[in-house]
Amino acid sequence: MPTQEFPDLERLTAGLSAVFHHEVSANRNVRVLDRKPNPEGSTFPTEIVTCSLDGRGSRLRLFVKYGTREFDSLYRHRGDISYEAKVYRNILQPLRISTPTFYGVYRDEITRVPWLVIEYLEGSRGHWSRNPEAMISAAIWIGKFHAVNEERLLSPGLKFLHRYDRKYYMGWARRTNRLFSNLQTRFPWLPTVCEEFGTLLPILLERAALTVIHGEYFSPNTLYQDGICSPVDWQSAAIAAGEIDLASLTHSRPRRMVQKCEREYCESRWPKGAPDDFEERLEAARVYMNLRWLGDPSLMSRLFSPHGEFIPSDKFKRMIEGLYSAGRRTGLV
C-alpha cells in the first residue's frame, strides 16, 4: 500500500471546494467533517471523507484517491488517477449503472498529482466471494456491461483506453517463464505453456468479441449490498475479450458456482444465445489471467528469499494450479 502522506485539512478543503465549486457559494468552501484512511488496500493512497456543502444540511461521504509522483503502469496493464477518472467520466457515468457517482478530478497545486473524487458506497468488499447471490449478481453485471460496450468501441470518448494486443499478452508469458526459470524441475510443464501461449492468441484477438473490460474483476474490486453489485477500482480498464473478467471473477471458486456464473453471464451478455466457441474463449482467457498474475515481478519476486529459497504463497498456489488446469484444457500441457 502507498505510504504517501495525505494532504492537510486546508489543502483537502481547497481541493474539494474546487471539485464542488458549482455547489458552494463564492465566499464559502466545503466543510470537512471527518476523514479516515481507507482500511482496504489500494494501489494509490485513499481515504474516506465526510463533508457538507454550502446550504445543505445533509452529509456527503466521499472516496478520495490520490495520485503519486511515481507511478508503475505494470507494463501498461493499469492507468494512473487521470486514466481512471476518464473511465468514470467517459464510460461509466453515461451508462447510469450501479457504480459510485463520479464527482470530479482535481490536480493538487503543491504536489501536482491528481485526485479522484467519487461517491463512497457502503457495502461488503472482498468478503462475499463465497456468497452465491453476490457472485451471480457480479456475473450478470459484467455481462450486461460487456454487451453495452461492444457497441461503443468506436466512440471517440473510448480512444484513451489501453488495448490488449499480441505484444501485451506475450509479455506476461515471457515474464512468467523468466521469473520461475529456476523451478523447471518443480513445474516441468510451465515453460511449454509460456512458450505455446501464443497459439491461443487468435482466440482472444480475432475470434472473441472485444469490449471494455474491468481488467481485475476479482471480488475485492466489487462492492455488494442489498442485492446491488457496484464494481470499483477501474484503473485497469481496457479493450479486450470480455471473458477475461469472467475468468477473474470465478477463479478458484467451486465448480457448481462457476457454472452458474457462466450461465448467468452468457444470458445477460447474449440473450439470444452464447457463441458456439464461448468455452474455448473462456479457457484461453483463464490461461492469460493466470499468466498475468504469475508474471508480475512486484508480486512474485516476494516469494524468493535473499538466499534464493522459494516460499510459495496461497495466491501463487491458486494461480499455478489454475494455469495448469487451463493449460490442460486448452491442450498446452
C-alpha positions in Angstrom: 0.0 0.0 0.0 1.3 3.5 -0.8 3.0 5.4 2.0 2.5 8.9 0.6 1.2 11.5 3.1 -2.4 12.7 2.8 -3.0 16.4 2.2 -3.6 18.6 5.3 -7.0 19.8 6.1 -6.5 23.1 4.4 -5.4 21.5 1.1 -8.1 18.9 1.3 -10.8 21.6 1.8 -9.4 23.6 -1.1 -9.4 20.6 -3.4 -12.9 19.5 -2.6 -14.2 23.1 -2.9 -12.7 23.2 -6.4 -14.4 19.9 -7.3 -17.8 21.1 -5.9 -17.4 24.8 -7.0 -20.9 24.7 -8.6 -22.4 23.6 -5.3 -20.9 26.2 -2.9 -21.2 30.0 -2.8 -18.4 32.3 -3.8 -17.3 33.1 -0.3 -17.7 29.7 1.4 -15.9 26.3 1.0 -16.8 22.7 1.5 -16.6 21.9 5.2 -14.8 18.6 6.0 -16.5 16.9 9.0 -14.5 13.7 9.2 -11.7 11.8 7.4 -10.2 8.5 7.8 -7.8 6.3 5.8 -9.4 3.6 3.7 -9.0 0.3 5.6 -8.8 -1.7 2.3 -5.6 -2.0 0.4 -5.2 0.1 -2.8 -2.6 0.8 -5.5 -2.9 4.5 -4.5 -3.4 6.4 -1.2 -7.1 6.5 -0.5 -9.3 7.9 2.3 -13.0 8.3 3.2 -14.1 11.9 3.7 -17.3 13.1 5.2 -18.2 16.7 4.4 -21.1 19.1 4.0 -21.7 21.6 1.1 -22.8 25.2 1.5 -26.5 25.4 2.0 -27.1 21.7 2.6 -27.8 20.1 5.9 -27.1 16.6 4.8 -23.7 15.0 4.9 -21.8 13.7 1.8 -19.4 10.8 2.0 -16.6 10.8 -0.5 -14.0 8.3 -1.5 -10.8 10.2 -2.4 -8.0 8.5 -4.3 -4.7 10.4 -4.6 -2.2 10.1 -7.4 1.5 9.6 -6.7 4.5 11.3 -8.3 6.0 7.9 -9.2 3.6 5.5 -11.0 4.1 1.9 -12.1 1.8 1.1 -15.1 2.8 -2.5 -14.8 3.7 -2.9 -18.4 0.6 -0.8 -19.5 -1.7 -3.0 -17.5 -3.1 -0.2 -15.4 -3.5 3.6 -15.8 -3.0 6.4 -13.3 -5.6 8.5 -11.5 -6.3 10.6 -14.6 -6.9 7.5 -16.6 -9.3 6.1 -14.0 -11.1 9.5 -13.9 -11.7 9.2 -17.7 -13.1 5.7 -17.2 -15.7 7.2 -14.8 -16.4 10.3 -16.8 -16.5 8.8 -20.4 -17.6 5.2 -19.8 -19.4 4.6 -16.5 -21.2 7.9 -15.9 -23.1 8.0 -19.2 -24.4 4.4 -18.7 -26.0 5.4 -15.3 -25.3 2.0 -13.8 -24.5 0.9 -10.3 -21.1 2.3 -9.8 -20.0 5.2 -7.4 -21.0 8.7 -8.6 -18.2 10.5 -10.2 -17.8 14.0 -8.8 -14.6 15.1 -10.4 -10.8 15.2 -10.6 -8.5 17.8 -9.0 -4.8 18.5 -9.5 -3.1 19.4 -6.3 -1.4 22.8 -6.5 1.6 21.7 -4.4 2.3 18.0 -5.4 0.8 18.4 -8.9 -0.7 15.0 -8.7 -4.4 14.4 -9.5 -7.1 13.3 -7.0 -10.1 11.3 -8.0 -13.3 12.2 -6.0 -16.2 9.7 -6.2 -19.1 8.7 -4.0 -18.3 6.5 -1.0 -20.5 3.4 -1.1 -21.2 1.3 1.9 -21.1 -2.4 1.3 -19.2 -5.6 1.7 -16.0 -5.7 -0.2 -13.9 -8.8 -0.9 -15.6 -10.9 1.7 -18.7 -12.0 -0.4 -16.9 -14.3 -2.8 -18.5 -17.4 -1.2 -21.9 -15.8 -1.3 -23.7 -17.3 -4.4 -26.1 -14.4 -4.7 -23.3 -11.9 -4.8 -21.3 -13.9 -7.3 -24.2 -14.3 -9.6 -25.0 -10.6 -9.3 -21.4 -9.7 -10.3 -21.6 -12.1 -13.3 -24.8 -10.6 -14.5 -23.5 -7.0 -14.0 -20.3 -7.6 -16.0 -22.2 -9.5 -18.7 -24.5 -6.5 -19.3 -21.6 -4.1 -19.2 -19.7 -6.1 -21.8 -22.8 -6.2 -24.1 -23.4 -2.5 -23.9 -19.8 -1.6 -24.5 -19.3 -3.8 -27.6 -21.4 -1.2 -29.4 -19.4 1.8 -28.0 -15.9 0.8 -29.1 -15.8 3.3 -31.9 -16.9 6.2 -29.7 -14.2 9.0 -29.6 -14.5 9.0 -25.8 -13.1 5.5 -25.5 -9.9 6.1 -27.6 -7.8 6.6 -24.5 -8.3 3.0 -23.3 -5.4 0.5 -23.3 -5.9 -2.2 -25.8 -4.6 -5.7 -25.3 -2.5 -6.8 -28.3 -0.1 -9.7 -29.0 2.8 -7.8 -27.5 0.9 -7.2 -24.3 -0.2 -10.8 -23.9 3.1 -12.4 -24.7 4.9 -10.1 -22.3 3.2 -11.8 -19.4 4.1 -15.3 -20.7 7.8 -14.3 -21.0 7.9 -12.7 -17.6 6.3 -15.8 -16.0 8.8 -18.0 -17.8 11.7 -15.9 -16.6 10.6 -15.5 -13.0 10.3 -19.2 -12.5 13.1 -20.4 -14.8 14.9 -22.0 -11.8 11.8 -24.1 -10.9 11.5 -26.1 -14.0 12.1 -29.4 -12.2 9.2 -28.5 -9.9 6.9 -27.3 -12.7 8.3 -29.0 -15.8 5.2 -28.1 -17.9 5.4 -24.3 -17.2 8.0 -23.4 -19.9 5.8 -25.1 -22.6 2.7 -23.3 -21.5 4.6 -19.9 -21.6 6.2 -20.7 -25.0 3.0 -22.0 -26.6 0.6 -19.4 -25.2 0.9 -17.5 -28.5 -1.1 -20.3 -30.2 -4.2 -19.2 -28.2 -4.0 -15.5 -29.1 -6.1 -15.7 -32.3 -8.9 -16.8 -30.0 -8.5 -13.7 -27.8 -7.6 -11.2 -30.5 -9.7 -12.3 -33.5 -12.5 -14.6 -32.5 -13.6 -13.1 -29.2 -15.9 -10.1 -29.5 -13.9 -7.2 -28.0 -15.4 -4.9 -25.4 -14.5 -2.7 -22.5 -13.3 -4.9 -19.6 -12.6 -4.0 -15.9 -9.3 -5.8 -16.1 -9.1 -7.0 -12.5 -12.6 -8.2 -11.9 -12.0 -10.0 -8.6 -14.3 -9.8 -5.6 -12.2 -7.2 -3.7 -12.9 -4.8 -6.5 -16.7 -5.2 -6.3 -19.0 -3.9 -3.6 -22.1 -5.8 -2.8 -25.0 -4.8 -0.6 -28.8 -5.3 -0.7 -28.6 -7.2 -3.9 -26.7 -4.5 -5.8 -23.3 -5.0 -7.3 -21.1 -1.9 -7.7 -17.6 -2.5 -9.3 -14.8 -0.1 -8.2 -11.1 0.4 -8.9 -11.2 0.9 -12.7 -7.6 1.8 -13.3 -7.0 -1.4 -15.3 -10.0 -1.0 -17.6 -9.1 -1.8 -21.2 -10.4 -3.1 -24.6 -10.1 -6.8 -24.7 -12.0 -10.1 -24.6 -14.8 -9.9 -22.0 -14.2 -13.5 -21.0 -11.2 -12.2 -19.1 -13.4 -10.6 -16.5 -15.5 -13.7 -16.1 -12.3 -15.8 -15.7 -11.1 -13.4 -12.9 -14.5 -13.4 -11.1 -14.7 -17.2 -11.0 -11.1 -18.1 -10.3 -10.6 -20.7 -7.6 -14.4 -21.0 -6.9 -16.4 -24.2 -6.5 -17.3 -25.8 -9.9 -21.1 -25.5 -9.4 -20.8 -21.8 -8.6 -18.5 -21.3 -11.6 -21.1 -23.0 -13.9 -23.9 -20.9 -12.5 -21.9 -17.7 -13.0 -21.1 -18.7 -16.6 -24.8 -19.3 -17.4 -25.9 -16.0 -15.9 -23.1 -14.2 -17.7 -24.0 -15.6 -21.0 -27.7 -14.9 -20.6 -27.0 -11.3 -19.7 -24.5 -10.7 -22.4 -26.1 -12.8 -25.2 -29.8 -13.1 -24.5 -30.2 -14.9 -27.9 -27.5 -17.5 -27.0 -23.8 -17.5 -26.4 -21.3 -18.0 -29.3 -20.5 -21.7 -30.0 -16.9 -21.1 -29.1 -17.6 -19.4 -25.8 -16.0 -22.1 -23.7 -12.8 -22.1 -25.8 -12.6 -18.3 -25.4 -13.1 -18.5 -21.7 -10.3 -21.2 -21.3 -7.9 -19.0 -23.3 -8.8 -16.1 -21.0 -8.1 -18.3 -18.0 -4.6 -19.1 -19.3 -3.9 -15.4 -19.8 -5.3 -14.3 -16.4 -3.1 -16.7 -14.5 0.0 -15.7 -16.5 -0.8 -12.1 -15.8 -0.5 -12.6 -12.0 2.3 -15.1 -12.2 4.2 -12.7 -14.5 4.0 -9.8 -12.1 7.5 -9.2 -10.7 6.3 -7.0 -7.9 4.2 -9.9 -6.5 6.2 -13.0 -7.4 9.7 -11.8 -6.5 8.5 -11.7 -2.9 8.3 -15.5 -2.9 12.0 -15.8 -3.1 14.2 -15.3 -0.1 17.5 -13.4 -0.3 19.2 -16.8 -0.4 17.0 -17.9 -3.3 14.7 -20.2 -1.3 11.3 -20.4 -2.9 8.4 -20.0 -0.4 5.0 -20.2 -2.3 2.1 -18.2 -1.1 -1.5 -19.3 -1.2 -2.2 -17.0 -4.1 0.7 -18.4 -6.0 -0.6 -21.9 -5.4 -4.1 -21.0 -6.7 -2.6 -19.3 -9.8 -0.2 -22.1 -10.7 -2.9 -24.7 -10.2 -5.3 -22.6 -12.3 -2.7 -22.2 -15.1 -2.0 -25.9 -15.1 -5.7 -26.8 -15.3 -6.4 -24.3 -18.0 -3.3 -25.4 -19.9 -4.5 -28.9 -19.9 -8.0 -28.0 -21.1 -6.5 -25.9 -24.0 -4.0 -28.6 -25.0 -0.9 -26.6 -23.9 0.0 -29.3 -21.3 
